Amino acid sequence: MARLKVTQIKSGIGGKQNQRDTLRSLGLKRIGDVVVKEDRPEIRGMVKAIPHLVAVEEVE
C-alpha cells in the first residue's frame, strides 16, 4: 500500500485552532518535522485541510 510523506513547511502560529489541531493530529510539531502515514482517506482529508502548511510526497 502507498504511503504519504508529510513535511511541515510553515508554522501553525497565527492559524485557526482547527488547523493547529490538524497539524498535531498528524504528529507534526515544528517546521521541518516529517511523518510517514498510510495513504488513507482520513489522512488525505487532514492534508487537504492544511495544504499551505505541509508538503506531501508519495513514497513506496
PLY file of the C-alpha trace (Angstrom):
ply
format ascii 1.0
element vertex 60
property float x
property float y
property float z
element edge 59
property int vertex1
property int vertex2
end_header
0.00 0.00 0.00
1.19 3.50 -0.77
2.36 5.81 1.96
2.43 9.59 2.25
5.44 11.54 3.48
4.11 14.72 5.11
6.54 17.54 5.91
5.63 20.68 7.84
6.89 23.70 5.87
5.20 26.57 7.71
4.26 27.34 11.28
0.74 26.91 12.62
1.13 30.02 14.78
-1.48 32.59 13.84
-3.61 29.98 12.11
-7.02 28.80 13.18
-7.30 26.37 16.07
-8.58 23.55 13.86
-5.51 23.90 11.61
-3.17 23.70 14.60
-5.12 20.68 15.87
-4.78 19.01 12.46
-1.01 19.51 12.48
-0.83 17.97 15.94
-3.07 15.06 14.88
-0.68 14.28 12.05
2.19 14.23 14.56
3.82 17.46 13.36
5.16 19.84 15.99
7.67 22.14 14.30
8.85 23.26 10.89
10.86 20.54 9.22
9.15 17.65 11.02
8.42 14.68 8.75
5.93 11.86 9.28
5.10 8.91 7.05
1.46 7.86 7.12
-0.60 5.24 5.29
-2.41 6.65 2.25
-5.95 6.61 3.65
-8.95 8.91 3.10
-8.70 10.24 6.68
-5.08 11.31 6.19
-5.81 12.78 2.74
-8.59 14.84 4.31
-6.31 16.17 7.03
-3.67 17.13 4.47
-6.29 18.78 2.28
-7.35 20.98 5.23
-3.83 22.44 5.63
-2.15 22.42 2.18
-0.45 25.77 2.86
1.35 24.36 5.93
2.58 21.00 4.63
4.29 19.37 1.66
3.17 15.88 0.65
5.02 13.20 -1.32
4.01 9.64 -2.14
6.56 7.01 -1.14
6.60 3.24 -1.54
0 1
1 2
2 3
3 4
4 5
5 6
6 7
7 8
8 9
9 10
10 11
11 12
12 13
13 14
14 15
15 16
16 17
17 18
18 19
19 20
20 21
21 22
22 23
23 24
24 25
25 26
26 27
27 28
28 29
29 30
30 31
31 32
32 33
33 34
34 35
35 36
36 37
37 38
38 39
39 40
40 41
41 42
42 43
43 44
44 45
45 46
46 47
47 48
48 49
49 50
50 51
51 52
52 53
53 54
54 55
55 56
56 57
57 58
58 59
